Amino acid sequence: MSQWPSIKSKRLLVALFGIGWGLKRQSGSHRTLSREGWPDFVFAFHDGEEIGPRMLARIAKHTGLTPKDL
């Protein structure tokens, strides 16, 4: 079983802001996030969209997110 839950994208965005990511720019639902020492990350989910465990694990690889950050 995965250590990642399914969560709403708005909750994930708040968690990313909590670990140091910031909004660099936005075009529609595509938000470009930046963090010191990391390449920019494009967050392209609508606020109410459900993100499953597999996608969450992929996002974590690119952002440094851990399950306890949620």
C-alpha positions as CSV (number, residue, x, y, z in Angstrom):
1,M,0.0,0.0,0.0
2,S,1.2,3.5,-0.8
3,Q,2.3,5.9,1.9
4,W,0.6,8.7,-0.1
5,P,-3.1,9.5,0.3
6,S,-5.4,11.0,-2.2
7,I,-5.9,14.7,-1.6
8,K,-7.4,17.8,-3.2
9,S,-5.0,19.9,-5.2
10,K,-5.7,23.0,-3.1
11,R,-4.4,21.2,0.0
12,L,-1.3,20.0,-1.9
13,L,-0.6,23.6,-3.0
14,V,-0.8,24.8,0.6
15,A,1.6,22.0,1.6
16,L,4.1,23.1,-1.1
17,F,3.9,26.7,0.1
18,G,4.5,25.4,3.6
19,I,7.8,23.7,2.6
20,G,9.2,26.8,0.9
21,W,7.8,26.9,-2.6
22,G,6.5,30.2,-3.9
23,L,4.4,31.4,-6.8
24,K,6.6,32.7,-9.6
25,R,3.8,33.3,-12.2
26,Q,0.4,32.0,-13.2
27,S,-1.3,31.6,-16.5
28,G,-4.9,30.2,-16.1
29,S,-4.7,27.1,-14.0
30,H,-1.0,26.6,-14.6
31,R,1.1,27.9,-11.7
32,T,4.9,28.0,-11.9
33,L,6.4,27.5,-8.5
34,S,9.9,28.3,-7.5
35,R,12.1,27.3,-4.6
36,E,15.8,28.1,-3.8
37,G,18.0,25.2,-4.9
38,W,15.3,23.5,-7.0
39,P,14.2,23.7,-10.6
40,D,10.9,25.5,-11.2
41,F,7.8,23.2,-11.0
42,V,4.6,23.7,-13.0
43,F,1.5,23.0,-10.9
44,A,-1.3,22.5,-13.5
45,F,-4.3,21.3,-11.4
46,H,-7.6,23.0,-10.7
47,D,-8.3,23.7,-7.0
48,G,-11.0,21.0,-6.5
49,E,-9.3,18.3,-8.5
50,E,-8.4,15.1,-6.7
51,I,-4.8,13.9,-6.9
52,G,-4.1,10.2,-6.4
53,P,-1.3,8.5,-4.6
54,R,0.8,7.8,-7.8
55,M,0.7,11.3,-9.1
56,L,1.4,12.6,-5.6
57,A,4.5,10.4,-5.4
58,R,5.7,11.8,-8.8
59,I,5.2,15.3,-7.6
60,A,7.1,14.6,-4.4
61,K,10.2,13.5,-6.4
62,H,10.3,16.9,-8.1
63,T,9.4,19.0,-5.1
64,G,10.9,17.4,-2.0
65,L,7.5,16.8,-0.5
66,T,7.1,14.1,2.2
67,P,3.9,12.5,3.5
68,K,4.3,14.3,6.9
69,D,4.2,17.7,5.1
70,L,0.6,17.1,4.2
